[in-house]
Amino acid sequence: MNYQWFLFYNVTGAVLWTGGLVGGGYLIGNIPVISDHVSLLMWFVLALCIFSIAMVLKAVLSAVLHDKSKERGTGETAADFCYRIEVKK
C-alpha cells in the first residue's frame, strides 16, 4: 500500500475513532440514570480491570512456572501424557 494512502486512512480512522468515543461519552454522560450513578459505575469498571489484570497475571505466572518445571524435568505435561497414550493405541 502506498504510504500516502496508508497515512490518509490511518489519520481518518483516528479522527473518527476519537470523535466517536468522545461523542459517545458525552451522550452517555448526559443520560440521568448514568450520571446519577457514576461512582457505582466507576467501582464496577475498577473491579473489572482488577479482575482482568489478575487473569493475565495468572496466565503469565502459570506459563512461567510451567516452563521452569519442564526445564527441571519434574515430569511430563498433560499433553505429553495424552500423546503417549494415543501412540500406544
Secondary structure, 3 states (H helix, E strand, C coil): CCHHHHHHHHHHHHHHHHHHHHHHHHHHHCCHHHHHCHHHHHHHHHHHHHHHHHHHHHHHHHHHHHHHHHHHCCCCCHHHHHHHHHHHC
